[in-house]
Amino acid sequence: MRESRLKNSNNDSERSEALADLRRLTSVILDNLEEGSRNRLINPKEIRLLGGTAIRSIRLYLKTLEEDRTRRSKEKANDSPQKIPETFQGDQIKAGKD
């Protein structure tokens, strides 16, 4: 059980790192798109390409955040029922000693 939690924490840190990288990539793409279109340094085809790439990276970022939110809420739901019986069982043991 402990080993799987360690794996999850590793996954969480790797996932957070990947999200941060994706966020930086999206910022760079959007900055390049803004600068290039403002200064007319890139042609319309390149603008469409950068715009499409930015949209895909934003969608991926949002999808990953939603998956994390769903996974965490499922973990909370799974943890809650297990804690209640343990507490109840502990109360029964204490009541038996009295």
Secondary structure, DSSP 8 states (H G I E B T S, - for coil): -HHHHHHHHHHHHHHHHHHHHHHHHHHHHHHHHHHHHHTT-S-HHHHHHHHHHHHHHHHHHHHHHHHHHHHHHHHHHHHHHHHHHHHHHHHHHHHHH-
